[in-house]
């Protein structure tokens, strides 16, 4: 039994409802709620619903409502009908019989709209049982969304959530001392360690994992210093939290000696397990992966990343790296299977690897019909001969963007050792690139022509294919 | 050799493999393998792929990244996980295929720490360490973590100490295939022929195959066969 509904046709509704009646009811049941139409709902989960219904009716009678009725059922709609449609003091619907109980009641008890009421009359459906016997597809085609809602109610399928889970106080631990002030970090850590044990035990007992905790230090100058610590992965492990707290204490500087510490959980989530597939190769190791990724992030910051790409013409300005969620990282195998099932086949292909930022190089060029192509370049102390060069491919823009305009001439060059490299000539930068020619041949500098504000400055190695 | 001596030799070999699992050659097929997804390469490699629980070393360049990335995707396709540790930030986000865990540590030491952490978790079938070369005791630590976690670790490095399998891939300048402009200049590089040499204790093999080249979408010319000549000096 989940719900007990108490109702009297004579008691006032809305703001005029007698508050003292609710107060008296709360002495017998921990959760009571006043619903629409003067229905009083009691949460009977874990209680003897029959005895509770009888008690609540007695309480109502004592307040002068001798015509009060109570109904107890697993679903809210059955309990409501038991209280409002029966003329006996209390009705208990046996678990699993809610639909049978509702079957003889006329459709009107479900409060259909006038249009739907006429429609149901037209097809000869008069009772909840007759409506419940129809199939869902016919109802959906004939009566639309409202018809489906009514059909579900007639089948005792009531989605109402009358009593949400109560918000619980999050665990915390506090220590104050008055006869001395603490300046020793090790002793402070000792105190916090004991508090962390208390808090983590409380979390584990309540089936919770903390996402964020706060450390509030009461200082000798009567001020308070609060520092929040967030874990990449919610946990109730004292060891994990102490590692984070130790790292945090190494980084912060307290302005005065400490006279008290409060460790408080700021946000927590449930300890629910995840349903999985036994044939999923990665499922068994998912918690370990999540833990390992969280540990990496706790130790090194946001190092597990995923790219978010824009349509910027420059490859190096196209990507914004965002932090990968450890829980998402643990499901990469599942996503890979889904991708494979959609028909995507992994194909190896030589892909551009970036030198970030582009490295200045010295380039010797040669004339090819109407343009210059690189034939040799020097990167540091090493010189590379270029066997073949495709290009130039020009990209320019950014006149109205932050960072200013850019104009580059890109070449894909095959080196003599077989590496395919990506060189570009910066035609707009203000120096910084090397303009030295190798071997004294033709210099990679030509007078500005098309755009007078552009002047060729230097060559850069921007990447290679691998 | 007599029957008894042969039995003793087999027993000794089994004992050595049990006591020193890293010392036994992978050609003994004691390790399970991880297919790269490239048939020609898998046929050439001992046991048909990269050895699990062992360190393999692949010399950088020559298509190593392309093959290992495809291997990562192939592993994901069968429901396992792969991680790529990019310690020098060469991965271009625009050309990164979603799936493998991408770790971009700030230093060489952090890259090695990341590799050890991921290997020890036991949740990754393949971990690729790019741009960070383990040395001396670092290699020992990584090898142990690899064995404990059962992953295949591939380091893109030329330092081959303690590795069970050494791979080298190379592309010769003549191995590239181009499309050309009407003037005969190279316009697009479309394919490249890659040759892979694999060496293990007392064993070596070769494989050759063709890889397509991904383009970088910079071309502004309307005709794909023509180079963009706008703004050129005349």
Contacts between the chains, C-beta under 8 A, distances in Angstrom:
chain1	res1	chain2	res2	distance
A	280	B	79	5.6
A	281	B	78	6.8
A	281	B	79	4.2
A	281	B	80	5.1
A	282	B	79	5.5
A	282	B	80	5.8
A	282	B	81	5.5
A	282	B	123	6.9
A	285	B	81	7.8
A	285	B	121	7.1
A	285	B	122	5.7
A	285	B	123	3.6
A	286	B	123	7.0
A	288	B	121	4.5
A	288	B	122	5.8
A	288	B	123	4.9
A	289	B	81	6.5
A	289	B	121	5.5
A	289	B	123	3.5
A	289	B	124	7.2
A	291	B	121	7.0
A	292	B	117	5.2
A	292	B	118	5.8
A	292	B	120	7.3
A	292	B	121	3.6
A	292	B	123	6.8
A	293	B	101	7.1
A	295	B	117	6.0
A	296	B	103	6.9
A	296	B	114	5.7
A	296	B	117	5.6
A	296	B	118	7.6
A	299	B	113	7.1
A	300	B	105	6.0
A	300	B	106	6.9
A	300	B	110	5.3
A	300	B	113	7.4
A	300	B	114	7.1
A	301	B	106	7.8
A	303	B	103	5.4
A	303	B	104	5.7
A	303	B	105	5.2
A	303	B	106	7.2
A	303	B	110	7.2
A	303	B	114	6.8
A	304	B	101	6.2
A	304	B	102	7.0
A	304	B	103	5.4
A	305	B	102	5.7
A	305	B	103	7.7
A	305	B	104	5.5
A	306	B	98	7.2
A	306	B	102	6.7
A	307	B	93	3.0
A	307	B	94	7.4
A	307	B	96	5.3
A	307	B	102	7.9
A	308	B	93	7.6
A	309	B	93	5.6
A	309	B	94	5.2
A	313	B	218	7.1
A	315	B	92	6.0
A	315	B	94	5.5
A	315	B	216	6.0
A	315	B	218	7.5
A	316	B	92	8.0
A	318	B	93	6.8
A	318	B	94	4.9
A	319	B	92	7.1
A	319	B	93	2.8
A	319	B	94	6.0
A	320	B	93	7.8
A	321	B	93	6.6
A	321	B	104	7.2
A	324	B	101	7.2
A	324	B	102	7.5
A	329	B	101	5.3
A	330	B	81	8.0
A	330	B	123	7.4
A	332	B	76	6.1
A	332	B	81	5.1
A	332	B	82	7.7
A	332	B	99	5.8
A	332	B	100	7.0
A	332	B	101	6.2
A	333	B	76	6.2
A	333	B	79	4.4
A	333	B	80	5.5
A	333	B	81	5.1
A	334	B	79	7.0
A	335	B	76	7.3
A	335	B	98	7.6
A	335	B	99	6.6
A	336	B	73	7.3
A	336	B	75	7.5
A	336	B	76	2.6
A	336	B	77	5.2
A	336	B	78	7.6
A	336	B	79	6.7
A	336	B	80	7.9
A	336	B	99	5.3
A	337	B	76	7.6
A	337	B	77	6.6
A	337	B	78	7.3
A	337	B	79	4.8
A	339	B	76	7.2
A	339	B	77	6.9
A	339	B	99	7.0
A	340	B	76	7.7
A	340	B	77	3.6
A	340	B	78	7.7
A	346	B	37	5.5
A	346	B	70	4.8
A	346	B	72	8.0
A	346	B	73	3.3
A	346	B	74	4.9
A	346	B	77	6.4
A	346	B	97	8.0
A	347	B	70	6.6
A	347	B	212	7.3
A	348	B	37	7.4
A	348	B	38	6.1
A	348	B	63	7.6
A	348	B	66	4.6
A	348	B	67	5.3
A	348	B	69	7.0
A	348	B	70	3.5
A	348	B	211	5.5
A	349	B	66	5.7
A	349	B	70	7.9
A	349	B	211	5.7
A	349	B	212	4.6
A	349	B	213	6.6
A	349	B	214	5.0
A	350	B	63	6.1
A	350	B	66	5.1
A	350	B	192	5.9
A	350	B	211	5.4
A	350	B	212	7.2
A	350	B	213	4.6
A	350	B	214	6.5
A	351	B	65	6.8
A	351	B	66	6.1
A	351	B	69	7.1
A	351	B	92	7.5
A	351	B	95	4.7
A	351	B	214	4.7
A	352	B	92	5.3
A	352	B	95	5.6
A	352	B	214	6.6
A	352	B	216	5.4
A	353	B	65	6.4
A	353	B	90	4.2
A	353	B	91	7.1
A	353	B	92	6.6
A	354	B	89	7.5
A	354	B	90	5.8
A	354	B	91	7.6
A	354	B	92	4.5
A	355	B	90	7.2
A	356	B	89	5.1
A	356	B	90	7.3
A	368	B	185	6.7
A	369	B	183	6.5
A	369	B	185	7.7
A	370	B	229	7.3
A	370	B	232	6.1
A	370	B	233	7.5
A	370	B	234	6.0
A	371	B	229	7.3
A	371	B	232	5.1
A	371	B	233	7.1
A	387	B	173	4.4
A	388	B	173	7.0
A	388	B	176	7.4
A	388	B	178	7.6
A	388	B	186	5.5
A	389	B	186	6.9
A	390	B	178	7.0
A	390	B	185	7.4
A	390	B	186	3.9
A	390	B	187	6.1
A	390	B	188	6.7
A	390	B	189	6.1
A	390	B	227	7.6
A	391	B	227	6.3
A	392	B	227	6.7
A	392	B	228	7.2
A	392	B	232	7.4
A	393	B	218	4.9
A	393	B	219	5.3
A	393	B	220	7.1
A	393	B	221	7.8
A	393	B	227	6.9
A	393	B	228	5.5
A	394	B	220	6.3
A	394	B	228	5.3
A	394	B	230	6.1
A	394	B	231	5.9
A	394	B	232	8.0
A	395	B	218	5.3
A	395	B	220	6.7
A	396	B	231	7.4
A	407	B	231	7.8
A	410	B	216	7.9
A	410	B	218	5.7
A	412	B	186	7.9
A	412	B	189	6.0
A	414	B	173	5.1
A	414	B	176	5.7
A	414	B	189	7.5
A	415	B	173	7.4
A	416	B	173	6.3
A	418	B	62	6.9
A	418	B	170	6.0
A	418	B	171	4.3
A	418	B	172	5.0
A	418	B	173	5.4
A	418	B	175	6.9
A	419	B	61	5.6
A	419	B	62	7.8
A	419	B	171	7.6
A	420	B	171	7.7
A	420	B	176	7.0
A	420	B	189	6.4
A	420	B	192	7.4
A	420	B	213	7.3
A	422	B	216	7.5
A	446	B	233	5.1
A	447	B	233	7.5
A	449	B	231	7.7
A	449	B	233	5.0
A	449	B	234	7.3
A	450	B	230	7.9
A	450	B	231	4.4
A	451	B	231	7.0
A	463	B	90	7.6
A	463	B	92	7.1
A	464	B	61	7.4
A	465	B	213	6.2
A	465	B	214	7.7
A	466	B	60	7.3
A	466	B	61	5.7
A	466	B	62	7.5
A	466	B	63	6.5
A	466	B	64	6.4
A	466	B	65	4.0
A	466	B	66	6.4
